[in-house]
Amino acid sequence: MRLNMKHVIMFKGGVETLEFFSVEISRYLPEDEYDVFWYDLFMSESSFVHLLEIYNTHKDEEFVVLTFNFEGLEGETGLYQKLNWNFWDYSGIKVVNIVVDHPLYYHKYLAGRPKNYVQIDIDKVHMEYMNRFYPDVKTLFMASAGTEVNKDRKAYEKGVYIPVKDRPMDIIFTGNYTPKHILRKQIDNLEQDYIDFYEKVLSDIINHPDMTIDEAAEKHLREEFNDLTDEQLCNCMPGMMYADLNVRFHYRELAIRALVDSGLKVNTYGEGYNYIVCEHPENIIQHGSANSQQCLDNISQAKISLNVMPWFKKGAHDRVFNSCLNGAVCLTDSSSYLDEIFTDGKDILFYDLNMLKDYEMSGYDYKVIEPMIKRVRELLMDDTALQSIADNAYELCRVEHTWENVTYSLMNQGIL
């Protein structure tokens, strides 16, 4: 280890996807400027001992934490000890937390956040939430990013990715599915009035897919308590996890159902697709669970990659950029952010959640989704047109939407 290096503390052994993101960022940190310490959450006590040794040896040098979704900020053994002692406040190390879900999921940890804390959100709605309820927290917006499997040209030597005409899968979806009856267990032990309230919020947001979870929550809470303060409203937000999770899976099911009941086959990489209710489940080709690398490898074998946003209305999911960087045409609902950077039919394919809502309300009438299905079918039969969209998307995303871009942005802004 060289002297006067900047020490970056990152985490492994937690959520696989978050570790994958962390590794991607670490790849682009200049080795002559940054030394990465990998804190193993699975072996927190021994990792803390090692971290403390390094800190005591190099305490005159700069340290910074880079984490995702509060990993390392959740009371882990060693880092957090008796009498409310925690290593981050003891050392004064700056903690940079990239939150890739709505902050409402982390109400408890936001309350006990380190004193020297910076949060990065991947949806501007989430940033607005933080600015309103946690105005003292330095909060920045930074879009998510993707990973190019064949960047080193080891997977496919002839070019940056396999041409669409040579790809064995027509449509892929990567991610899990959880049905409502399982999610319902989150609230089944509540009093009936509370259950009815959360179901009303969920019904409203399903019927108004342009509405954010923040808007739906505030609307219904103020109907019950008109004089609610912002502090009280913030304290109520964690209960909206039920609606937030349900609505994303509800539309995930509708999108897949629309495709497979129209005769198109969708290859799923993730758990839970045996629960999808549809007329033609045989068109859901279930491959089971897959880690981040496996998802990327399989996206690179598909012509079209379906995305259903996890209710990001001013941001984007990494699945969009992963699709584009690996030569698959992304078929997705939109957001104001995606509308700014992509052009429908040129480098992406947009569909409307309102169309899926109407499809469900019509009793699953094919005529409602026919324009989308016809468009997908025609493109699957037109390799030239599909390849053009894939190529345009790749050129856009390789320049602006990779983890390399994220890393350099963090460095250039002085965050790392």
C-alpha positions as CSV (number, residue, x, y, z in Angstrom):
1,M,0.0,0.0,0.0
2,R,1.4,3.4,-1.0
3,L,1.5,6.4,1.3
4,N,-1.1,9.2,0.9
5,M,-3.6,7.0,-0.8
6,K,-7.3,7.6,-0.4
7,H,-8.8,4.7,1.4
8,V,-12.3,3.6,0.1
9,I,-14.3,1.2,2.3
10,M,-16.7,-0.9,0.4
11,F,-18.8,-3.9,1.3
12,K,-19.1,-7.5,0.2
13,G,-21.0,-10.5,1.7
14,G,-24.4,-8.7,1.8
15,V,-26.9,-8.4,-1.1
16,E,-25.4,-10.0,-4.2
17,T,-26.6,-7.2,-6.5
18,L,-25.2,-4.5,-4.4
19,E,-21.8,-6.2,-4.1
20,F,-21.8,-6.5,-7.9
21,F,-22.4,-2.7,-8.2
22,S,-19.6,-2.1,-5.7
23,V,-17.2,-4.3,-7.6
24,E,-18.0,-2.5,-10.8
25,I,-17.2,0.9,-9.3
26,S,-14.0,-0.4,-7.7
27,R,-12.7,-1.5,-11.1
28,Y,-12.5,2.1,-12.3
29,L,-10.8,3.6,-9.2
30,P,-7.2,4.5,-10.2
31,E,-5.0,2.1,-8.4
32,D,-2.3,4.7,-7.8
33,E,-4.8,7.0,-6.0
34,Y,-7.2,4.7,-4.2
35,D,-6.9,1.7,-2.0
36,V,-10.1,-0.3,-1.5
37,F,-10.8,-2.1,1.7
38,W,-13.4,-4.8,1.3
39,Y,-15.4,-5.1,4.5
40,D,-17.0,-8.5,4.7
41,L,-20.5,-8.2,6.1
42,F,-20.6,-12.0,6.5
43,M,-17.7,-11.9,8.9
44,S,-18.3,-8.4,10.3
45,E,-16.5,-8.8,13.6
46,S,-13.2,-9.9,12.1
47,S,-13.5,-7.4,9.3
48,F,-13.9,-4.6,11.8
49,V,-10.7,-5.7,13.6
50,H,-8.9,-5.5,10.3
51,L,-10.5,-2.2,9.4
52,L,-9.5,-0.7,12.7
53,E,-5.9,-1.8,12.3
54,I,-5.8,-0.1,8.8
55,Y,-7.5,3.1,10.1
56,N,-5.1,3.4,13.1
57,T,-2.1,2.9,10.8
58,H,-3.3,5.5,8.2
59,K,-5.6,7.8,10.2
60,D,-3.7,10.8,8.9
61,E,-4.8,9.9,5.4
62,E,-8.3,10.3,3.8
63,F,-10.9,7.6,4.3
64,V,-14.4,7.4,2.7
65,V,-17.1,4.9,2.8
66,L,-19.0,4.0,-0.4
67,T,-22.0,1.7,0.2
68,F,-25.4,0.9,-1.3
69,N,-28.7,0.7,0.5
70,F,-27.3,1.3,4.0
71,E,-25.0,-1.8,4.0
72,G,-22.6,-1.2,6.9
73,L,-25.0,1.3,8.5
74,E,-27.4,-1.2,9.9
75,G,-25.9,-1.9,13.3
76,E,-23.4,-4.5,12.1
77,T,-21.3,-6.1,14.8
78,G,-18.1,-4.2,15.4
79,L,-19.1,-1.2,13.5
80,Y,-21.8,-0.6,16.0
81,Q,-21.3,-1.2,19.7
82,K,-22.9,-0.5,23.1
83,L,-23.9,2.9,24.3
84,N,-24.8,4.0,20.8
85,W,-21.1,4.0,19.7
86,N,-20.4,3.5,16.0
87,F,-17.2,3.6,14.1
88,W,-18.3,6.1,11.5
89,D,-19.1,8.9,14.0
90,Y,-16.0,7.9,16.1
91,S,-13.7,8.3,13.1
92,G,-15.6,11.1,11.3
93,I,-15.2,9.2,8.0
94,K,-17.5,10.5,5.3
95,V,-20.1,7.9,4.4
96,V,-21.5,8.0,0.8
97,N,-24.6,5.9,0.4
98,I,-26.1,5.2,-3.0
99,V,-29.7,4.3,-2.4
100,V,-31.3,2.3,-5.3
101,D,-34.7,1.9,-3.7
102,H,-37.1,4.5,-2.3
103,P,-35.8,6.0,0.9
104,L,-39.0,5.0,2.7
105,Y,-37.6,1.5,3.0
106,Y,-34.8,2.9,5.2
107,H,-36.7,5.1,7.6
108,K,-35.0,3.4,10.6
109,Y,-31.5,3.7,9.3
110,L,-32.0,7.3,8.1
111,A,-32.9,8.2,11.7
112,G,-29.6,6.7,12.9
113,R,-27.4,7.8,9.9
114,P,-23.8,8.8,10.5
115,K,-23.1,12.5,11.1
116,N,-20.9,12.8,8.0
117,Y,-23.3,11.4,5.6
118,V,-24.0,11.9,1.9
119,Q,-26.9,10.2,0.0
120,I,-27.1,9.6,-3.7
121,D,-30.5,8.7,-5.2
122,I,-31.2,7.2,-8.6
123,D,-34.7,8.8,-8.9
124,K,-35.3,12.5,-8.6
125,V,-38.6,11.6,-6.8
126,H,-36.4,10.0,-4.1
127,M,-34.2,13.1,-3.9
128,E,-37.3,15.3,-3.6
129,Y,-38.4,13.1,-0.7
130,M,-35.1,13.5,1.0
131,N,-35.0,17.2,0.5
132,R,-38.5,17.5,2.1
133,F,-38.2,15.1,5.0
134,Y,-34.4,15.2,5.6
135,P,-33.3,18.7,4.5
136,D,-30.1,18.5,6.5
137,V,-28.8,15.5,4.5
138,K,-26.7,16.3,1.5
139,T,-28.6,14.5,-1.2
140,L,-27.6,14.2,-4.9
141,F,-29.2,12.6,-8.0
142,M,-27.1,10.2,-10.0
143,A,-28.7,7.9,-12.5
144,S,-28.1,4.2,-12.3
145,A,-25.8,2.5,-14.8
146,G,-25.2,-0.7,-16.6
147,T,-22.4,-3.3,-17.3
148,E,-21.1,-4.3,-20.6
149,V,-20.4,-8.0,-20.6
150,N,-18.2,-8.1,-23.6
151,K,-16.2,-5.0,-22.9
152,D,-13.0,-7.0,-22.9
153,R,-14.1,-8.9,-26.1
154,K,-13.6,-12.3,-24.4
155,A,-17.2,-13.4,-24.7
156,Y,-17.6,-12.5,-28.4
157,E,-14.6,-11.7,-30.5
158,K,-16.2,-10.5,-33.7
159,G,-17.8,-7.4,-32.3
160,V,-19.1,-5.7,-29.2
161,Y,-22.1,-8.0,-28.9
162,I,-23.9,-10.8,-30.8
163,P,-26.1,-9.5,-33.6
164,V,-29.8,-9.8,-33.0
165,K,-30.2,-12.2,-35.9
166,D,-28.0,-14.7,-34.1
167,R,-29.6,-14.5,-30.7
168,P,-31.5,-17.6,-29.5
169,M,-34.0,-15.8,-27.3
170,D,-36.7,-13.4,-28.5
171,I,-37.7,-11.8,-25.2
172,I,-36.1,-12.0,-21.8
173,F,-37.0,-10.6,-18.4
174,T,-34.5,-10.6,-15.5
175,G,-35.8,-10.2,-12.0
176,N,-38.1,-11.9,-9.5
177,Y,-41.8,-11.9,-9.1
178,T,-43.7,-12.0,-5.8
179,P,-47.5,-12.5,-5.9
180,K,-49.9,-10.4,-3.8
181,H,-50.9,-13.2,-1.5
182,I,-47.4,-13.5,-0.3
183,L,-46.9,-9.7,0.1
184,R,-50.2,-9.5,1.9
185,K,-48.6,-11.3,4.8
186,Q,-46.9,-8.0,5.6
187,I,-50.2,-6.5,6.7
188,D,-52.4,-9.5,7.6
189,N,-51.7,-9.1,11.3
190,L,-52.9,-5.5,11.3
191,E,-56.3,-4.4,12.4
192,Q,-58.9,-4.4,9.5
193,D,-59.0,-0.6,9.3
194,Y,-55.3,-0.5,8.6
195,I,-55.5,-3.3,6.0
196,D,-58.4,-1.5,4.3
197,F,-56.3,1.7,4.3
198,Y,-53.3,0.1,2.7
199,E,-55.4,-1.7,0.1
200,K,-57.1,1.6,-0.8
201,V,-53.7,3.2,-1.4
202,L,-52.6,0.2,-3.5
203,S,-55.9,0.3,-5.6
204,D,-55.5,4.0,-6.2
205,I,-51.9,3.7,-7.5
206,I,-52.8,0.7,-9.6
207,N,-55.6,2.7,-11.2
208,H,-53.4,5.8,-11.7
209,P,-50.0,4.5,-12.8
210,D,-48.6,8.0,-13.3
211,M,-49.0,8.6,-9.6
212,T,-45.9,8.3,-7.4
213,I,-46.0,6.4,-4.1
214,D,-45.3,9.7,-2.4
215,E,-48.4,11.3,-3.9
216,A,-50.6,8.4,-3.2
217,A,-49.5,8.1,0.4
218,E,-49.9,11.8,1.2
219,K,-53.3,11.9,-0.5
220,H,-54.8,9.1,1.5
221,L,-53.1,10.0,4.8
222,R,-54.4,13.6,4.6
223,E,-57.9,12.2,3.9
224,E,-57.6,10.5,7.3
225,F,-55.6,13.2,9.1
226,N,-55.9,16.6,7.4
227,D,-53.5,18.4,9.8
228,L,-50.7,15.9,9.4
229,T,-47.2,17.4,9.9
230,D,-44.3,16.5,7.6
231,E,-42.7,14.7,10.5
232,Q,-45.8,12.6,11.0
233,L,-46.2,12.0,7.3
234,C,-42.5,10.8,7.1
235,N,-43.1,8.5,10.1
236,C,-46.1,6.9,8.2
237,M,-44.2,6.3,4.9
238,P,-42.5,3.0,5.8
239,G,-46.0,1.4,5.8
240,M,-46.2,2.2,2.1
241,M,-43.8,-0.6,1.3
242,Y,-46.8,-2.8,0.8
243,A,-48.2,-0.6,-1.9
244,D,-44.8,0.1,-3.5
245,L,-43.9,-3.6,-3.8
246,N,-47.3,-4.7,-4.9
247,V,-47.8,-2.2,-7.7
248,R,-44.4,-3.0,-9.3
249,F,-45.2,-6.8,-9.3
250,H,-48.8,-6.1,-10.4
251,Y,-47.6,-4.4,-13.6
252,R,-44.8,-6.9,-14.0
253,E,-47.4,-9.6,-14.2
254,L,-49.6,-7.6,-16.6
255,A,-46.6,-6.9,-19.0
256,I,-45.6,-10.5,-19.1
257,R,-49.2,-11.7,-19.4
258,A,-49.8,-9.4,-22.3
259,L,-46.8,-10.8,-24.2
260,V,-47.3,-14.5,-23.4
261,D,-51.1,-14.6,-23.9
262,S,-50.5,-13.0,-27.3
263,G,-48.3,-16.0,-28.3
264,L,-44.9,-14.5,-27.6
265,K,-42.5,-16.4,-25.4
266,V,-40.8,-14.7,-22.5
267,N,-37.7,-16.2,-20.9
268,T,-37.6,-15.3,-17.2
269,Y,-34.4,-15.4,-15.1
270,G,-35.6,-15.0,-11.5
271,E,-38.0,-16.7,-9.0
272,G,-41.7,-16.7,-8.7
273,Y,-43.0,-16.9,-12.3
274,N,-45.0,-20.0,-11.5
275,Y,-47.3,-17.6,-9.7
276,I,-48.1,-15.5,-12.8
277,V,-51.8,-15.8,-13.7
278,C,-52.3,-16.0,-17.5
279,E,-54.0,-18.1,-20.2
280,H,-50.7,-19.4,-21.7
281,P,-48.2,-20.1,-18.9
282,E,-46.4,-22.5,-21.3
283,N,-45.1,-19.3,-23.0
284,I,-43.2,-18.3,-19.9
285,I,-39.9,-20.1,-20.2
286,Q,-38.7,-20.2,-16.6
287,H,-35.0,-20.6,-16.1
288,G,-35.0,-20.1,-12.3
289,S,-32.8,-17.8,-10.2
290,A,-29.8,-16.1,-11.6
291,N,-27.2,-13.8,-10.2
292,S,-26.2,-10.4,-11.7
293,Q,-23.5,-11.8,-14.0
294,Q,-25.8,-14.6,-15.2
295,C,-28.6,-12.1,-15.9
296,L,-26.2,-10.0,-18.0
297,D,-24.9,-13.1,-19.8
298,N,-28.4,-14.0,-20.8
299,I,-29.5,-10.5,-21.8
300,S,-26.6,-10.7,-24.3
301,Q,-28.4,-13.7,-25.8
302,A,-31.8,-12.0,-26.2
303,K,-33.2,-9.8,-28.9
304,I,-35.6,-7.8,-26.6
305,S,-35.2,-7.2,-22.9
306,L,-38.4,-6.4,-21.1
307,N,-38.3,-3.9,-18.2
308,V,-41.0,-2.9,-15.8
309,M,-39.9,0.0,-13.7
310,P,-40.0,-0.4,-9.9
311,W,-42.1,2.7,-9.8
312,F,-39.2,5.1,-10.7
313,K,-41.0,8.1,-12.2
314,K,-37.9,10.4,-12.6
315,G,-35.2,7.9,-12.8
316,A,-34.3,4.5,-14.3
317,H,-33.5,0.9,-13.3
318,D,-30.1,-0.5,-14.2
319,R,-32.0,-3.2,-16.2
320,V,-32.5,-0.5,-18.9
321,F,-28.8,0.2,-19.2
322,N,-27.8,-3.4,-18.9
323,S,-30.1,-4.2,-21.8
324,C,-28.7,-1.4,-24.0
325,L,-25.0,-2.2,-23.2
326,N,-25.4,-5.8,-24.2
327,G,-27.1,-5.5,-27.5
328,A,-30.7,-6.2,-26.5
329,V,-33.5,-3.8,-27.4
330,C,-35.1,-2.5,-24.2
331,L,-38.9,-2.7,-24.0
332,T,-39.9,-0.6,-21.0
333,D,-42.4,1.8,-19.4
334,S,-41.0,5.3,-19.3
335,S,-40.1,8.0,-16.8
336,S,-39.4,11.7,-17.2
337,Y,-35.7,10.8,-17.0
338,L,-35.9,8.1,-19.7
339,D,-37.9,10.5,-21.9
340,E,-35.0,13.0,-21.7
341,I,-32.3,10.6,-22.8
342,F,-34.0,8.1,-25.2
343,T,-36.1,8.4,-28.3
344,D,-38.9,5.8,-28.8
345,G,-38.3,3.7,-31.8
346,K,-34.7,5.0,-32.3
347,D,-32.9,3.6,-29.3
348,I,-35.6,2.1,-27.1
349,L,-39.2,0.8,-27.2
350,F,-41.6,2.4,-24.8
351,Y,-45.0,1.0,-23.7
352,D,-47.6,2.8,-21.6
353,L,-48.6,1.5,-18.1
354,N,-52.0,3.0,-18.8
355,M,-52.4,0.6,-21.7
356,L,-51.7,-2.3,-19.3
357,K,-54.2,-0.9,-16.8
358,D,-56.9,-0.7,-19.6
359,Y,-56.0,-4.2,-20.7
360,E,-56.7,-5.5,-17.2
361,M,-59.9,-3.4,-16.8
362,S,-61.2,-4.7,-20.2
363,G,-61.0,-8.3,-19.0
364,Y,-57.7,-8.8,-20.9
365,D,-59.0,-7.8,-24.3
366,Y,-56.3,-8.4,-26.9
367,K,-57.4,-5.3,-28.9
368,V,-56.2,-3.1,-26.1
369,I,-52.6,-4.3,-26.3
370,E,-52.6,-5.1,-30.0
371,P,-50.5,-2.0,-31.0
372,M,-47.7,-3.0,-28.7
373,I,-47.9,-6.7,-29.6
374,K,-47.9,-5.9,-33.3
375,R,-44.9,-3.6,-32.9
376,V,-43.0,-6.3,-31.1
377,R,-43.9,-9.0,-33.6
378,E,-42.9,-6.8,-36.6
379,L,-39.5,-5.9,-35.0
380,L,-38.8,-9.6,-34.2
381,M,-39.3,-10.3,-37.9
382,D,-37.1,-7.4,-39.0
383,D,-33.6,-8.0,-37.9
384,T,-32.4,-4.8,-39.6
385,A,-34.8,-2.5,-37.8
386,L,-34.2,-4.2,-34.5
387,Q,-30.4,-4.1,-34.9
388,S,-30.6,-0.4,-35.6
389,I,-32.4,0.3,-32.4
390,A,-29.9,-2.0,-30.5
391,D,-26.9,-0.2,-32.0
392,N,-28.2,3.2,-31.3
393,A,-28.9,2.3,-27.7
394,Y,-25.5,0.9,-27.2
395,E,-23.7,4.0,-28.6
396,L,-25.7,6.2,-26.3
397,C,-25.2,4.1,-23.2
398,R,-21.6,3.2,-23.6
399,V,-20.7,6.9,-23.5
400,E,-22.9,8.1,-20.7
401,H,-24.5,5.2,-18.7
402,T,-21.9,2.8,-17.4
403,W,-20.5,2.3,-13.9
404,E,-17.3,3.8,-15.3
405,N,-19.2,7.0,-15.8
406,V,-20.6,6.8,-12.3
407,T,-17.2,6.3,-10.8
408,Y,-15.6,9.3,-12.7
409,S,-18.6,11.4,-11.7
410,L,-18.1,10.5,-8.1
411,M,-14.4,11.4,-8.4
412,N,-14.9,14.6,-10.3
413,Q,-17.5,15.9,-7.9
414,G,-15.2,15.3,-5.0
415,I,-17.5,12.7,-3.5
416,L,-14.8,10.0,-3.6
